[in-house]
Amino acid sequence: MGVGFIALAGVAVEIGIIMLAYLDNKVKELGDNYNQDVLKNAVIEGSQMRIRPVMMTFTSIIFGLLPVMYGTGTGSEVMSRIAAPMVGEWSAP
């Protein structure tokens, strides 16, 4: 189960770093003249640009790991413990 949490942490960090890169680009486009409303709009626009890649990551993790999680073959008891944290995190409300 620990390996699954390590993999989950890696995916979360990857998404967070890329999100920060998008937000940084939007803030740099503003230049020096910005206030709270302009900064808020930049955050919204930057996150809208990132929503599709996050959803693609979500669907590939869910659909890729569900067969691993519910498999019954040799070694499935080990692999299901690795897949459970990632599927549980992405499918939680």
Residue frames as a rotation matrix with the C-alpha (Angstrom) as fourth column:
MET 1
0.571 0.821 0.000 0.00
0.821 -0.571 0.000 0.00
0.000 0.000 -1.000 0.00
GLY 2
0.300 -0.549 -0.780 2.94
0.284 -0.729 0.622 2.30
-0.911 -0.408 -0.063 0.62
VAL 3
-0.719 -0.575 0.390 4.03
0.507 -0.049 0.861 2.09
-0.475 0.817 0.327 -3.01
GLY 4
-0.041 0.808 0.588 0.56
0.953 -0.145 0.266 3.21
0.301 0.571 -0.764 -4.09
PHE 5
0.769 0.313 -0.557 0.74
0.528 -0.802 0.278 6.25
-0.360 -0.508 -0.783 -1.84
ILE 6
-0.218 -0.908 -0.358 4.19
0.256 -0.407 0.877 7.12
-0.942 0.100 0.322 -3.20
ALA 7
-0.688 0.033 0.725 2.83
0.726 0.050 0.686 6.91
-0.014 0.998 -0.059 -6.76
LEU 8
0.408 0.910 0.077 -0.18
0.893 -0.416 0.174 9.00
0.191 -0.003 -0.982 -5.75
ALA 9
0.488 -0.313 -0.815 2.08
0.349 -0.786 0.511 11.65
-0.800 -0.534 -0.274 -4.24
GLY 10
-0.616 -0.770 0.164 4.12
0.419 -0.143 0.897 11.73
-0.667 0.621 0.411 -7.44
VAL 11
-0.332 0.584 0.741 1.05
0.883 -0.084 0.461 12.34
0.331 0.808 -0.488 -9.60
ALA 12
0.683 0.624 -0.380 -0.22
0.726 -0.641 0.252 15.05
-0.086 -0.447 -0.890 -7.23
VAL 13
0.112 -0.734 -0.669 3.14
0.272 -0.625 0.731 16.84
-0.956 -0.264 0.130 -7.25
GLU 14
-0.721 -0.376 0.582 3.36
0.626 0.006 0.780 16.62
-0.297 0.926 0.231 -11.03
ILE 15
0.107 0.854 0.509 -0.09
0.902 -0.299 0.310 18.16
0.417 0.426 -0.803 -11.46
GLY 16
0.713 0.161 -0.682 0.70
0.562 -0.714 0.418 20.87
-0.419 -0.682 -0.599 -8.90
ILE 17
-0.273 -0.905 -0.327 3.99
0.364 -0.412 0.835 21.87
-0.891 0.109 0.442 -10.54
ILE 18
-0.688 0.058 0.723 2.45
0.718 -0.085 0.690 22.09
0.102 0.995 0.017 -13.99
MET 19
0.450 0.893 0.027 -0.47
0.858 -0.441 0.262 24.10
0.246 -0.095 -0.965 -12.58
LEU 20
0.443 -0.366 -0.818 1.99
0.413 -0.727 0.549 26.55
-0.796 -0.581 -0.171 -11.02
ALA 21
-0.671 -0.707 0.221 3.76
0.496 -0.207 0.844 26.90
-0.551 0.676 0.490 -14.36
TYR 22
-0.257 0.672 0.694 0.49
0.858 -0.172 0.484 27.79
0.445 0.720 -0.532 -16.10
LEU 23
0.719 0.567 -0.401 -0.44
0.694 -0.618 0.370 30.28
-0.038 -0.544 -0.838 -13.39
ASP 24
0.014 -0.815 -0.579 3.02
0.448 -0.513 0.733 31.83
-0.894 -0.269 0.358 -13.47
ASN 25
-0.721 -0.257 0.643 2.73
0.689 -0.164 0.706 32.36
-0.076 0.952 0.295 -17.22
LYS 26
0.210 0.888 0.409 -0.63
0.828 -0.384 0.409 34.08
0.520 0.253 -0.816 -16.84
VAL 27
0.705 -0.002 -0.709 0.68
0.539 -0.649 0.537 36.36
-0.461 -0.761 -0.456 -14.09
LYS 28
-0.390 -0.912 -0.131 3.74
0.514 -0.333 0.791 37.26
-0.764 0.241 0.598 -16.21
GLU 29
-0.393 0.330 0.859 1.40
0.861 -0.195 0.469 38.26
0.323 0.924 -0.207 -19.04
LEU 30
0.652 0.713 -0.260 -0.11
0.756 -0.585 0.293 40.87
0.057 -0.388 -0.920 -16.70
GLY 31
-0.013 -0.742 0.671 3.15
0.342 -0.634 -0.694 42.73
0.940 0.220 0.262 -16.28
ASP 32
-0.872 -0.399 -0.283 3.47
0.406 -0.268 -0.874 45.13
0.272 -0.877 0.396 -13.34
ASN 33
-0.727 0.650 0.221 -0.02
-0.669 -0.743 -0.019 46.62
0.151 -0.162 0.975 -13.58
TYR 34
-0.319 0.702 -0.637 -2.40
0.146 0.700 0.699 44.29
0.937 0.130 -0.326 -11.83
ASN 35
-0.398 0.313 0.863 -4.78
-0.890 -0.359 -0.280 44.36
0.222 -0.879 0.421 -8.92
GLN 36
-0.625 0.141 0.767 -6.70
-0.406 0.781 -0.474 41.67
-0.666 -0.608 -0.431 -7.06
ASP 37
0.466 0.883 0.050 -9.44
-0.366 0.244 -0.898 41.32
-0.806 0.400 0.437 -9.71
VAL 38
0.499 -0.369 -0.784 -6.97
-0.837 0.028 -0.546 41.02
0.224 0.929 -0.295 -12.57
LEU 39
-0.626 -0.760 0.176 -4.93
-0.775 0.582 -0.246 38.49
0.084 -0.290 -0.953 -10.60
LYS 40
-0.244 0.645 0.725 -8.11
-0.354 0.636 -0.685 36.50
-0.903 -0.424 0.073 -9.86
ASN 41
0.753 0.528 -0.392 -8.98
-0.521 0.114 -0.846 36.41
-0.402 0.841 0.361 -13.57
ALA 42
0.026 -0.833 -0.553 -5.45
-0.927 0.188 -0.326 35.26
0.375 0.521 -0.767 -14.40
VAL 43
-0.720 -0.239 0.651 -5.77
-0.556 0.760 -0.336 32.38
-0.415 -0.604 -0.680 -11.92
ILE 44
0.237 0.894 0.381 -9.12
-0.277 0.438 -0.855 31.39
-0.931 0.097 0.351 -13.41
GLU 45
0.724 0.004 -0.690 -7.81
-0.690 -0.029 -0.724 31.53
-0.023 1.000 -0.019 -17.00
GLY 46
-0.323 -0.934 -0.155 -4.66
-0.911 0.351 -0.216 29.62
0.256 0.071 -0.964 -16.10
SER 47
-0.612 0.148 0.777 -6.61
-0.375 0.811 -0.450 26.87
-0.697 -0.566 -0.440 -14.37
GLN 48
0.557 0.827 -0.067 -9.07
-0.414 0.207 -0.887 26.64
-0.720 0.522 0.457 -17.28
MET 49
0.330 -0.529 -0.782 -6.13
-0.898 0.079 -0.433 25.97
0.291 0.845 -0.449 -19.60
ARG 50
-0.680 -0.720 0.136 -5.03
-0.713 0.607 -0.350 23.13
0.169 -0.336 -0.927 -17.32
ILE 51
-0.014 0.748 0.663 -8.38
-0.798 0.391 -0.458 21.38
-0.602 -0.536 0.592 -16.75
ARG 52
0.740 0.331 -0.586 -8.23
-0.650 0.578 -0.494 19.18
0.175 0.746 0.642 -19.86
PRO 53
-0.153 -0.843 -0.515 -4.81
-0.460 0.522 -0.718 17.66
0.875 0.127 -0.467 -19.09
VAL 54
-0.706 -0.047 0.707 -5.92
-0.698 0.211 -0.684 17.01
-0.117 -0.976 -0.182 -15.49
MET 55
0.345 0.907 0.240 -9.07
-0.780 0.419 -0.464 15.25
-0.522 -0.027 0.853 -16.70
MET 56
0.536 -0.241 -0.809 -7.01
-0.579 0.593 -0.560 13.18
0.615 0.768 0.178 -19.15
THR 57
-0.624 -0.779 0.057 -4.73
-0.529 0.368 -0.764 12.13
0.575 -0.507 -0.642 -16.30
PHE 58
-0.378 0.592 0.712 -7.76
-0.806 0.169 -0.568 11.29
-0.457 -0.788 0.413 -14.17
THR 59
0.655 0.726 -0.209 -9.40
-0.730 0.538 -0.421 9.09
-0.193 0.429 0.882 -16.80
SER 60
0.238 -0.624 -0.744 -6.20
-0.505 0.575 -0.644 7.27
0.830 0.529 -0.178 -17.71
ILE 61
-0.763 -0.496 0.414 -5.49
-0.595 0.288 -0.750 6.48
0.253 -0.819 -0.515 -14.04
ILE 62
-0.107 0.808 0.579 -9.03
-0.792 0.283 -0.541 5.30
-0.601 -0.517 0.610 -13.33
PHE 63
0.785 0.513 -0.348 -9.49
-0.614 0.565 -0.551 3.21
-0.087 0.646 0.758 -16.47
GLY 64
0.116 -0.831 -0.544 -5.94
-0.564 0.396 -0.725 1.90
0.818 0.391 -0.423 -16.38
LEU 65
-0.786 -0.537 0.305 -5.94
-0.521 0.312 -0.794 0.83
0.331 -0.784 -0.526 -12.74
LEU 66
0.120 0.898 0.424 -9.47
-0.973 0.191 -0.128 -0.54
-0.196 -0.397 0.896 -12.34
PRO 67
0.706 0.113 -0.699 -8.58
-0.368 0.902 -0.225 -3.84
0.605 0.417 0.678 -14.05
VAL 68
-0.379 -0.899 -0.221 -5.46
-0.118 0.284 -0.952 -4.05
0.918 -0.334 -0.213 -11.89
MET 69
-0.618 0.165 0.768 -7.47
-0.776 -0.284 -0.563 -3.37
0.126 -0.944 0.304 -8.75
TYR 70
0.290 0.858 0.423 -10.16
-0.856 0.430 -0.287 -5.95
-0.429 -0.279 0.859 -9.47
GLY 71
0.035 -0.362 -0.931 -7.96
-0.758 0.598 -0.261 -8.58
0.652 0.715 -0.253 -11.11
THR 72
0.757 0.291 0.586 -7.89
-0.614 0.623 0.485 -12.13
-0.224 -0.726 0.650 -9.80
GLY 73
0.749 -0.498 -0.437 -4.76
-0.028 0.635 -0.772 -13.55
0.662 0.591 0.462 -11.44
THR 74
0.369 -0.732 -0.573 -1.35
0.903 0.427 0.036 -14.32
0.219 -0.531 0.819 -10.04
GLY 75
-0.669 -0.726 -0.156 0.03
0.736 -0.620 -0.270 -11.44
0.099 -0.296 0.950 -8.00
SER 76
-0.105 0.704 0.703 -3.27
0.385 -0.623 0.681 -9.57
0.917 0.342 -0.206 -7.97
GLU 77
0.677 0.371 -0.636 -3.31
0.712 -0.112 0.693 -9.25
0.185 -0.922 -0.340 -4.17
VAL 78
-0.208 -0.829 -0.518 -0.10
0.803 -0.448 0.394 -7.23
-0.559 -0.334 0.759 -4.33
MET 79
-0.818 -0.140 0.559 -1.04
0.515 -0.612 0.601 -5.12
0.258 0.779 0.572 -7.34
SER 80
0.192 0.957 0.218 -4.50
0.633 -0.291 0.717 -4.27
0.750 0.000 -0.662 -5.99
ARG 81
0.495 -0.083 -0.865 -2.88
0.800 -0.345 0.491 -2.76
-0.339 -0.935 -0.104 -2.91
ILE 82
-0.656 -0.744 -0.125 -0.75
0.593 -0.611 0.524 -0.55
-0.466 0.270 0.842 -5.14
ALA 83
-0.696 0.420 0.583 -3.70
0.441 -0.391 0.808 0.53
0.567 0.819 0.087 -7.31
ALA 84
0.098 0.870 -0.484 -6.19
0.956 0.052 0.288 1.14
0.275 -0.491 -0.827 -4.47
PRO 85
-0.134 -0.125 -0.983 -4.80
0.635 -0.773 0.012 4.48
-0.761 -0.622 0.183 -3.18
MET 86
-0.942 -0.267 -0.201 -4.65
0.025 -0.657 0.753 5.99
-0.334 0.705 0.626 -6.65
VAL 87
-0.586 0.800 0.132 -8.13
0.431 0.170 0.886 4.87
0.686 0.576 -0.445 -7.70
GLY 88
0.091 0.630 -0.771 -9.56
0.995 -0.025 0.097 5.87
0.042 -0.776 -0.630 -4.32
GLU 89
-0.468 -0.330 -0.820 -8.03
0.453 -0.886 0.098 9.35
-0.759 -0.325 0.564 -4.44
TRP 90
-0.994 0.025 -0.105 -9.23
-0.102 -0.532 0.840 10.15
-0.035 0.846 0.532 -7.94
SER 91
-0.470 0.878 -0.087 -12.73
0.379 0.290 0.879 8.76
0.797 0.381 -0.469 -7.49
ALA 92
-0.421 0.311 -0.852 -13.36
0.875 -0.109 -0.472 10.42
-0.240 -0.944 -0.226 -4.11
PRO 93
0.493 0.702 0.514 -15.84
0.801 -0.597 0.046 13.34
0.339 0.389 -0.856 -4.20
